[in-house]
């Protein structure tokens, strides 16, 4: 799989509010008349401010604002943004994590906090909204059109999250809120606590705000899936085939896995802000945030793996998809326990200064530093598999015409055999992520250092409201390590189901049966403790305990797995456990960005209709240094009885590290026009060019062996010369504000995307030692 580039073409909230006529009848003759200001708060106030924000903006801007201090409309920031038209979210464990805007996924959107980019704990450019509690945010702005003063990087949108400031609150404010969250799947109820205190001093020229948040959630997901399909020409099958529609190709699932995923999430967030305005001309803001997010995930599956060479009695539908087949003796029934960890620490510190030397000029300087670390340990993340071989039958739920009376997989062995611990033997044991899921068990170390200058000139002449200009310098570094047990020979040292689980470990390995997942015919699924199993298997004493140190057993392993005589003995002598270590498919990227911009707000009137136009241009230069490893593949060998995966033999990977550098420059013009046709009708027009940089793992020059399963040999390669996505955008909008705070809006947008990066699959020929014997 390679990355290359080609060209392609690519709501409204309604509320009603009536203002009392009392305000119109106040007598102006009384000098001591007190006019009471009515402040709208709560949900209605948040909707009002969101409506005003949209109405005043020149471009296409939507957003969600807090209902009250410390109270965002939803418990999750991403779920609150889902209220905005054109915004959808991706969920992880039932919570919103990533945001998609106008069909462009998470890596196509720039996310800012108080105008600053924040380092992310994932291996790409996506921003994980589930890291932060919603109480942290006082408001959000979703900029759907390009504006020169905004940081570049978002084709879908630029999303700015604002946090509370003490001088905006005025005086002393305190908030304490508690709630409980009940998850019906897990049956657990967990706490959420938030506290905030803000106060101002010295005649409201100095202010301090501190907040703290703690959240916990325990959730459960139930999963039915597979690891892809084996495919080929129907004519190549030597088994009995019922193919009434004459399909030319067959599609057979590699496996079926059914199980549960239990997740525990914990968030701790601390925030502090200090503001000082020593004079009307100068203001200084110093703020910092520390966020700790921990996700512990435990997956428990019952798997059935199909060996294509041992299948018979196929029944195919009109598309060649297998509705039914029989698996002979080499089929595998497995209990798999997998643990995943996502322990993340994120920090953001910033200093902002604004200076107004005169009524015509304003200068702003912002310096920020953000770091993020995702550091799952090699022992906290991993999987263990045990099982046995048995014949069984596969029946698709649609086999009988869609009555769904049959289970998805019908085993031809009694459920008592599936649930009998004595049948199970060791198979796979490893710490870290799976080889064919390279984004699992990432250790990510990321940082962003940013300097920004923003200037504003307000001329005395009519027609030009403001001229803005500025510069942005930033450095982003991201190191990604893929952590898992070192070699396939170690990970698969126990493969083949030929070493029984010692009796003393049976209760640790298979200690609980959940009865309602496979239906009454199957009885249940094992709940395995992967950490305990891997700790045992990773200890050299486990070899003796399993009697695998016997020369006869080791020789039998060579025969069973089709390995040269003495291979198992060599591995046994050098065996040093299953500890997770960084793999060769990790990568590192460093980006230096330099940008300048200038834009202006123009205003006037035509045919008694006031109009406002924002027009500007942004110049940006990006220099990227990418480091990766082009893994040398010397050989792949048949894994004996286990024909579901080939062993890989690698060359000297330490000498294969490559660093490449590229630079690109772009000019991004933008124009947005707002016309107040009447007091109630507003028309908008926008045209701009925006960009989004390539995914980091696509840039890394690394040749990575992903999958060595029969009929599914997959490797990926990056391309450091990829240029950013660029998009020419057209936006049209019409809004009708039929009440003070109520509106209906319709908009049309078009995006023409150039330099579109796609991942494509193509056949590549690699010379290996036993190319004459590896496949039939």
VENDAPE-V163426 format. One record per residue. N is the residue number from 1. RES is the residue in three letters. PSI is psi in whole degrees, 0 to 359 (* if undefined). OMEGA is omega in whole degrees, 0 to 359 (NA if undefined). D_FIRST is the distance of its C-alpha to the first C-alpha in whole Angstrom. Layout:
BEGIN
n,res,psi,omega,d_first
N,RES,PSI,OMEGA,D_FIRST
N,RES,PSI,OMEGA,D_FIRST
END
This chain:
BEGIN
n,res,psi,omega,d_first
1,UNK,127,181,0
2,UNK,154,177,4
3,UNK,130,175,7
4,UNK,180,185,10
5,UNK,145,171,13
6,UNK,171,183,16
7,UNK,141,174,19
8,UNK,162,172,20
9,UNK,118,180,23
10,UNK,*,NA,24
11,UNK,165,187,40
12,UNK,145,172,42
13,UNK,130,184,45
14,UNK,122,177,48
15,UNK,156,178,51
16,UNK,133,181,55
17,UNK,127,180,57
18,UNK,125,178,61
19,UNK,132,182,63
20,UNK,138,178,66
21,UNK,357,181,69
22,UNK,325,183,71
23,UNK,328,182,69
24,UNK,344,185,70
25,UNK,8,180,74
26,UNK,130,181,74
27,UNK,126,180,77
28,UNK,355,180,76
29,UNK,337,182,80
30,UNK,112,181,80
31,UNK,332,182,79
32,UNK,16,178,78
33,UNK,131,180,76
34,UNK,117,177,73
35,UNK,117,182,70
36,UNK,127,178,67
37,UNK,127,179,64
38,UNK,117,181,62
39,UNK,122,179,58
40,UNK,125,182,56
41,UNK,186,179,54
42,UNK,202,182,52
43,UNK,318,180,49
44,UNK,320,179,51
45,UNK,319,178,51
46,UNK,319,178,48
47,UNK,322,179,47
48,UNK,314,181,50
49,UNK,326,176,48
50,UNK,320,179,45
51,UNK,317,179,47
52,UNK,320,179,48
53,UNK,316,179,45
54,UNK,318,185,44
55,UNK,323,184,47
56,UNK,335,186,47
57,UNK,150,177,44
58,UNK,318,180,43
59,UNK,192,180,40
60,UNK,100,184,38
61,UNK,130,172,38
62,UNK,168,179,38
63,UNK,175,177,39
64,UNK,130,180,40
65,UNK,157,182,43
66,UNK,149,178,45
67,UNK,316,174,48
68,UNK,171,181,50
69,UNK,124,179,49
70,UNK,13,182,47
71,UNK,100,175,46
72,UNK,155,187,43
73,UNK,332,182,43
74,UNK,162,181,40
75,UNK,344,182,39
76,UNK,136,184,36
77,UNK,316,181,35
78,UNK,321,181,32
79,UNK,330,175,34
80,UNK,319,179,37
81,UNK,337,178,34
82,UNK,343,176,33
83,UNK,336,184,37
84,UNK,135,179,36
85,UNK,132,179,35
86,UNK,359,181,31
87,UNK,128,173,30
88,UNK,165,185,29
89,UNK,154,170,27
90,UNK,139,183,25
91,UNK,150,175,27
92,UNK,114,182,26
93,UNK,30,179,29
94,UNK,354,180,31
95,UNK,145,176,31
96,UNK,130,181,30
97,UNK,310,183,27
98,UNK,157,184,25
99,UNK,134,174,26
100,UNK,133,181,25
101,UNK,125,178,27
102,UNK,37,177,27
103,UNK,356,179,24
104,UNK,127,189,22
105,UNK,183,188,21
106,UNK,324,182,22
107,UNK,352,180,20
108,UNK,4,183,21
109,UNK,136,176,25
110,UNK,128,179,27
111,UNK,127,181,29
112,UNK,151,171,32
113,UNK,113,186,35
114,UNK,40,178,39
115,UNK,4,182,37
116,UNK,143,173,35
117,UNK,146,182,31
118,UNK,134,178,31
119,UNK,140,181,28
120,UNK,152,185,26
121,UNK,359,179,25
122,UNK,168,183,21
123,UNK,355,181,18
124,UNK,210,182,18
125,UNK,1,181,20
126,UNK,150,176,22
127,UNK,125,182,25
128,UNK,104,181,27
129,UNK,341,181,30
130,UNK,355,178,31
131,UNK,325,191,32
132,UNK,144,174,35
133,UNK,149,183,38
134,UNK,333,180,39
135,UNK,341,179,42
136,UNK,333,191,41
137,UNK,133,173,40
138,UNK,339,179,43
139,UNK,169,179,41
140,UNK,150,176,38
141,UNK,126,179,37
142,UNK,105,180,34
143,UNK,111,183,34
144,UNK,347,176,33
145,UNK,156,182,33
146,UNK,138,175,33
147,UNK,131,189,36
148,UNK,327,184,36
149,UNK,347,179,38
150,UNK,147,177,35
151,UNK,138,182,32
152,UNK,168,176,29
153,UNK,353,183,25
154,UNK,112,172,26
155,UNK,320,179,25
156,UNK,306,181,26
157,UNK,165,168,29
158,UNK,122,184,30
159,UNK,121,178,32
160,UNK,127,177,35
161,UNK,128,181,36
162,UNK,142,175,40
163,UNK,162,186,42
164,UNK,148,178,46
165,UNK,137,186,48
166,UNK,321,182,52
167,UNK,340,174,54
168,UNK,335,182,52
169,UNK,317,181,54
170,UNK,121,178,57
171,UNK,196,182,59
172,UNK,131,175,59
173,UNK,137,178,56
174,UNK,140,181,55
175,UNK,131,170,53
176,UNK,127,179,52
177,UNK,142,176,50
178,UNK,149,175,49
179,UNK,168,179,48
180,UNK,143,180,46
181,UNK,126,179,43
182,UNK,126,177,43
183,UNK,117,186,40
184,UNK,330,179,41
185,UNK,311,181,38
186,UNK,338,183,39
187,UNK,12,184,43
188,UNK,146,174,43
189,UNK,127,187,45
190,UNK,155,186,43
191,UNK,157,172,45
192,UNK,124,186,44
193,UNK,137,179,46
194,UNK,138,176,47
195,UNK,141,180,49
196,UNK,139,175,50
197,UNK,131,180,53
198,UNK,139,179,54
199,UNK,152,177,57
200,UNK,154,183,58
201,UNK,175,174,61
202,UNK,57,179,63
203,UNK,43,177,64
204,UNK,27,175,60
205,UNK,354,181,59
206,UNK,139,182,57
207,UNK,151,178,55
208,UNK,136,176,53
209,UNK,132,175,50
210,UNK,146,178,49
211,UNK,155,178,47
212,UNK,144,181,45
213,UNK,141,174,43
214,UNK,128,178,43
215,UNK,146,177,41
216,UNK,144,178,40
217,UNK,136,174,38
218,UNK,120,184,37
219,UNK,166,180,35
220,UNK,136,176,34
221,UNK,146,176,31
222,UNK,133,194,31
223,UNK,138,168,28
224,UNK,116,181,27
225,UNK,185,176,23
226,UNK,176,183,21
227,UNK,38,178,18
228,UNK,186,186,16
229,UNK,144,165,18
230,UNK,141,181,18
231,UNK,160,179,18
232,UNK,183,178,20
233,UNK,135,179,23
234,UNK,326,182,26
235,UNK,341,180,28
236,UNK,348,181,26
237,UNK,129,178,28
238,UNK,356,181,31
239,UNK,175,175,32
240,UNK,129,184,34
241,UNK,125,172,33
242,UNK,105,187,34
243,UNK,70,188,32
244,UNK,333,182,35
245,UNK,358,178,33
246,UNK,33,178,31
247,UNK,141,182,28
248,UNK,332,180,26
249,UNK,150,178,23
250,UNK,154,177,23
251,UNK,115,184,21
252,UNK,128,180,22
253,UNK,143,176,22
254,UNK,323,179,20
255,UNK,171,171,23
256,UNK,130,176,25
257,UNK,138,184,26
258,UNK,131,182,29
259,UNK,195,182,30
260,UNK,146,174,31
261,UNK,119,178,30
262,UNK,130,183,33
263,UNK,139,173,32
264,UNK,124,181,35
265,UNK,141,177,34
266,UNK,129,179,37
267,UNK,134,172,37
268,UNK,125,182,40
269,UNK,130,176,40
270,UNK,137,182,43
271,UNK,141,176,43
272,UNK,141,180,46
273,UNK,134,173,47
274,UNK,128,179,50
275,UNK,143,179,52
276,UNK,127,176,55
277,UNK,84,183,56
278,UNK,339,178,59
279,UNK,172,179,60
280,UNK,342,183,59
281,UNK,344,188,57
282,UNK,136,174,55
283,UNK,142,182,53
284,UNK,132,178,51
285,UNK,127,176,48
286,UNK,124,182,47
287,UNK,155,179,44
288,UNK,153,180,42
289,UNK,138,173,40
290,UNK,130,182,39
291,UNK,129,177,37
292,UNK,124,181,36
293,UNK,127,180,33
294,UNK,124,176,33
295,UNK,120,175,31
296,UNK,122,184,31
297,UNK,130,177,30
298,UNK,121,180,31
299,UNK,137,179,29
300,UNK,119,187,31
301,UNK,151,163,29
302,UNK,119,185,31
303,UNK,149,168,28
304,UNK,119,180,28
305,UNK,137,183,25
306,UNK,133,177,25
307,UNK,109,190,25
308,UNK,324,183,24
309,UNK,348,183,27
310,UNK,24,179,29
311,UNK,150,182,29
312,UNK,165,174,32
313,UNK,55,179,34
314,UNK,143,166,31
315,UNK,118,184,32
316,UNK,146,174,30
317,UNK,189,185,30
318,UNK,340,179,30
319,UNK,1,181,26
320,UNK,6,179,25
321,UNK,132,183,25
322,UNK,122,174,27
323,UNK,335,183,30
324,UNK,145,170,32
325,UNK,166,179,31
326,UNK,134,177,33
327,UNK,125,178,31
328,UNK,198,196,33
329,UNK,334,187,34
330,UNK,7,174,31
331,UNK,154,185,30
332,UNK,134,171,29
333,UNK,122,190,31
334,UNK,145,166,30
335,UNK,120,184,31
336,UNK,130,174,29
337,UNK,127,182,30
338,UNK,132,176,27
339,UNK,134,176,28
340,UNK,140,178,26
341,UNK,147,177,28
342,UNK,66,178,27
343,UNK,116,189,30
344,UNK,137,171,30
345,UNK,128,182,33
346,UNK,136,177,33
347,UNK,154,176,36
348,UNK,120,178,37
349,UNK,140,182,40
350,UNK,152,175,41
351,UNK,127,181,44
352,UNK,132,178,45
353,UNK,135,177,48
354,UNK,133,183,50
355,UNK,125,178,53
356,UNK,89,183,55
357,UNK,339,179,57
358,UNK,177,180,58
359,UNK,349,182,58
360,UNK,340,185,56
361,UNK,144,171,53
362,UNK,134,179,51
363,UNK,139,179,49
364,UNK,136,177,46
365,UNK,132,180,44
366,UNK,125,178,42
367,UNK,129,182,40
368,UNK,156,178,38
369,UNK,126,180,36
370,UNK,140,176,33
371,UNK,153,176,32
372,UNK,132,179,29
373,UNK,130,172,29
374,UNK,109,192,27
375,UNK,65,173,28
376,UNK,134,180,28
377,UNK,157,181,29
378,UNK,339,181,28
379,UNK,343,180,31
380,UNK,341,183,30
381,UNK,128,180,27
382,UNK,184,180,26
383,UNK,154,173,26
384,UNK,141,183,29
385,UNK,131,170,29
386,UNK,159,182,32
387,UNK,197,179,33
388,UNK,164,180,34
389,UNK,142,182,33
390,UNK,148,171,35
391,UNK,149,175,35
392,UNK,174,182,35
393,UNK,148,176,34
394,UNK,131,176,31
395,UNK,117,175,33
396,UNK,148,182,31
397,UNK,337,180,33
398,UNK,5,184,33
399,UNK,324,183,35
400,UNK,20,179,38
401,UNK,11,173,38
402,UNK,18,179,37
403,UNK,344,180,40
404,UNK,23,177,37
405,UNK,336,180,40
406,UNK,146,173,38
407,UNK,160,181,36
408,UNK,323,176,32
409,UNK,123,178,32
410,UNK,113,180,35
411,UNK,141,179,36
412,UNK,18,173,38
413,UNK,149,181,40
414,UNK,149,178,42
415,UNK,334,178,41
416,UNK,329,177,44
417,UNK,322,178,42
418,UNK,324,184,38
419,UNK,3,181,41
420,UNK,111,182,42
421,UNK,329,184,41
422,UNK,344,180,42
423,UNK,345,192,40
424,UNK,141,177,37
425,UNK,161,179,36
426,UNK,151,177,33
427,UNK,282,181,29
428,UNK,139,174,27
429,UNK,127,181,28
430,UNK,152,168,26
431,UNK,151,180,26
432,UNK,188,185,23
433,UNK,163,178,20
434,UNK,150,180,18
435,UNK,327,181,16
436,UNK,17,173,13
437,UNK,74,193,15
438,UNK,345,179,14
439,UNK,7,175,16
440,UNK,149,177,19
441,UNK,38,175,22
442,UNK,136,167,21
443,UNK,112,187,24
444,UNK,131,174,24
445,UNK,111,187,26
446,UNK,149,177,26
447,UNK,150,175,29
448,UNK,124,174,30
449,UNK,130,190,33
450,UNK,140,171,35
451,UNK,131,182,38
452,UNK,133,172,39
453,UNK,132,178,42
454,UNK,126,177,43
455,UNK,147,179,46
456,UNK,128,175,48
457,UNK,124,179,51
458,UNK,102,183,53
459,UNK,158,178,56
460,UNK,348,182,59
461,UNK,156,177,59
462,UNK,155,176,58
463,UNK,335,178,55
464,UNK,111,182,52
465,UNK,311,181,52
466,UNK,150,169,50
467,UNK,124,182,48
468,UNK,145,180,45
469,UNK,156,181,43
470,UNK,182,181,41
471,UNK,154,180,38
472,UNK,129,176,36
473,UNK,130,180,34
474,UNK,155,175,32
475,UNK,124,178,30
476,UNK,133,178,27
477,UNK,138,178,25
478,UNK,121,175,23
479,UNK,128,182,22
480,UNK,118,175,20
481,UNK,131,172,20
482,UNK,119,188,19
483,UNK,126,173,22
484,UNK,174,177,22
485,UNK,140,199,24
486,UNK,294,191,23
487,UNK,158,177,22
488,UNK,327,180,22
489,UNK,326,178,25
490,UNK,311,179,27
491,UNK,323,184,25
492,UNK,25,182,25
493,UNK,327,182,29
494,UNK,6,186,31
495,UNK,151,176,28
496,UNK,354,178,30
497,UNK,40,181,33
498,UNK,358,178,35
499,UNK,114,183,37
500,UNK,151,173,39
501,UNK,123,179,39
502,UNK,147,184,42
503,UNK,327,181,45
504,UNK,345,182,45
505,UNK,352,187,42
506,UNK,317,183,42
507,UNK,330,177,43
508,UNK,324,184,40
509,UNK,314,186,38
510,UNK,87,190,39
511,UNK,356,183,41
512,UNK,141,179,41
513,UNK,127,175,40
514,UNK,123,197,40
515,UNK,348,193,41
516,UNK,15,186,40
517,UNK,318,183,36
518,UNK,358,181,36
519,UNK,170,186,39
520,UNK,331,182,43
521,UNK,334,185,41
522,UNK,332,173,39
523,UNK,325,180,41
524,UNK,192,181,38
525,UNK,144,179,36
526,UNK,145,171,36
527,UNK,112,187,36
528,UNK,147,177,35
529,UNK,97,186,35
530,UNK,322,182,32
531,UNK,317,180,33
532,UNK,320,180,37
533,UNK,313,182,35
534,UNK,325,176,32
535,UNK,321,178,35
536,UNK,311,184,37
537,UNK,333,180,35
538,UNK,351,178,34
539,UNK,134,182,37
540,UNK,336,178,38
541,UNK,337,180,41
542,UNK,330,180,39
543,UNK,316,177,39
544,UNK,319,181,42
545,UNK,328,180,43
546,UNK,3,179,40
547,UNK,21,182,42
548,UNK,347,181,39
549,UNK,352,178,41
550,UNK,133,178,43
551,UNK,326,180,42
552,UNK,320,180,42
553,UNK,319,180,40
554,UNK,320,178,37
555,UNK,321,178,38
556,UNK,327,178,37
557,UNK,319,177,34
558,UNK,317,181,33
559,UNK,315,184,34
560,UNK,324,184,32
561,UNK,3,178,29
562,UNK,32,182,29
563,UNK,153,175,29
564,UNK,146,182,31
565,UNK,130,179,35
566,UNK,353,181,36
567,UNK,311,181,32
568,UNK,323,179,33
569,UNK,319,179,36
570,UNK,316,179,34
571,UNK,318,181,32
572,UNK,318,182,35
573,UNK,333,181,37
574,UNK,7,185,34
575,UNK,124,180,33
576,UNK,30,175,34
577,UNK,184,187,33
578,UNK,18,187,29
579,UNK,143,178,29
580,UNK,132,178,26
581,UNK,158,179,25
582,UNK,138,180,22
583,UNK,171,184,19
584,UNK,345,183,17
585,UNK,14,169,14
586,UNK,170,181,17
587,UNK,166,178,17
588,UNK,140,179,20
589,UNK,135,173,20
590,UNK,128,181,24
591,UNK,131,172,25
592,UNK,126,184,28
593,UNK,132,175,29
594,UNK,127,183,32
595,UNK,145,173,33
596,UNK,148,178,37
597,UNK,158,170,38
598,UNK,135,174,41
599,UNK,168,184,42
600,UNK,146,171,45
601,UNK,116,178,47
602,UNK,151,180,49
603,UNK,154,180,52
604,UNK,198,183,54
605,UNK,137,177,56
606,UNK,128,182,56
607,UNK,44,179,58
608,UNK,19,179,59
609,UNK,112,177,56
610,UNK,142,177,54
611,UNK,153,176,51
612,UNK,133,181,49
613,UNK,135,171,46
614,UNK,124,181,43
615,UNK,136,184,42
616,UNK,181,181,40
617,UNK,141,178,37
618,UNK,131,176,35
619,UNK,132,184,33
620,UNK,139,175,30
621,UNK,130,180,29
622,UNK,125,175,26
623,UNK,122,186,25
624,UNK,128,173,22
625,UNK,118,185,22
626,UNK,135,180,18
627,UNK,132,179,18
628,UNK,184,183,16
629,UNK,120,178,16
630,UNK,90,188,14
631,UNK,122,177,14
632,UNK,118,178,16
633,UNK,114,181,15
634,UNK,326,188,19
635,UNK,156,164,19
636,UNK,139,186,18
637,UNK,151,178,22
638,UNK,138,185,23
639,UNK,41,174,24
640,UNK,233,181,28
641,UNK,332,180,29
642,UNK,88,184,26
643,UNK,11,180,24
644,UNK,349,181,21
645,UNK,141,176,19
646,UNK,150,171,19
647,UNK,145,178,20
648,UNK,141,178,18
649,UNK,120,186,20
650,UNK,154,175,19
651,UNK,200,182,21
652,UNK,101,184,22
653,UNK,339,181,20
654,UNK,336,181,23
655,UNK,10,186,23
656,UNK,15,180,19
657,UNK,134,184,20
658,UNK,137,173,19
659,UNK,127,180,20
660,UNK,152,182,20
661,UNK,143,178,22
662,UNK,154,180,22
663,UNK,138,175,24
664,UNK,154,181,25
665,UNK,141,180,28
666,UNK,148,169,28
667,UNK,126,186,32
668,UNK,97,178,32
669,UNK,158,178,35
670,UNK,149,176,36
671,UNK,128,177,39
672,UNK,136,184,40
673,UNK,131,174,44
674,UNK,130,180,46
675,UNK,120,174,49
676,UNK,90,184,52
677,UNK,321,173,53
678,UNK,186,176,56
679,UNK,340,186,56
680,UNK,337,185,54
681,UNK,131,177,51
682,UNK,131,175,48
683,UNK,144,181,46
684,UNK,149,177,43
685,UNK,136,180,41
686,UNK,142,174,38
687,UNK,135,185,35
688,UNK,167,170,33
689,UNK,133,180,30
690,UNK,169,181,28
691,UNK,158,173,24
692,UNK,130,184,22
693,UNK,154,181,20
694,UNK,157,175,16
695,UNK,145,185,15
696,UNK,318,181,16
697,UNK,338,174,13
698,UNK,329,180,11
699,UNK,331,186,13
700,UNK,127,179,13
701,UNK,80,184,13
702,UNK,131,173,11
703,UNK,113,190,10
704,UNK,123,176,10
705,UNK,113,185,10
706,UNK,313,189,10
707,UNK,133,176,11
708,UNK,46,176,14
709,UNK,149,179,16
710,UNK,138,181,17
711,UNK,13,180,15
712,UNK,57,178,12
713,UNK,113,188,10
714,UNK,134,171,7
715,UNK,156,177,6
716,UNK,155,178,5
717,UNK,143,179,6
718,UNK,178,182,9
719,UNK,103,184,11
720,UNK,346,182,15
721,UNK,5,179,16
722,UNK,136,176,15
723,UNK,158,179,18
724,UNK,152,167,19
725,UNK,141,172,20
726,UNK,145,184,23
727,UNK,133,171,25
728,UNK,123,192,28
729,UNK,139,174,30
730,UNK,130,181,33
731,UNK,136,174,36
732,UNK,140,181,39
733,UNK,151,177,41
734,UNK,129,184,44
735,UNK,138,178,46
736,UNK,114,178,49
737,UNK,95,188,51
738,UNK,359,175,54
739,UNK,176,183,55
740,UNK,322,185,55
741,UNK,23,184,52
742,UNK,142,182,51
743,UNK,161,170,48
744,UNK,134,184,46
745,UNK,145,174,43
746,UNK,141,181,41
747,UNK,156,177,38
748,UNK,136,177,36
749,UNK,152,177,33
750,UNK,135,180,30
751,UNK,128,175,27
752,UNK,109,189,26
753,UNK,125,175,22
754,UNK,166,182,21
755,UNK,34,182,18
756,UNK,128,184,16
757,UNK,129,177,13
758,UNK,150,171,10
759,UNK,125,181,6
760,UNK,152,179,6
761,UNK,127,179,5
762,UNK,152,179,6
763,UNK,132,176,8
764,UNK,139,181,9
765,UNK,123,176,12
766,UNK,132,180,14
767,UNK,122,180,17
768,UNK,167,190,19
769,UNK,317,186,22
770,UNK,46,184,23
771,UNK,338,180,21
772,UNK,343,188,24
773,UNK,351,190,24
774,UNK,328,180,21
775,UNK,163,179,21
776,UNK,*,NA,24
END
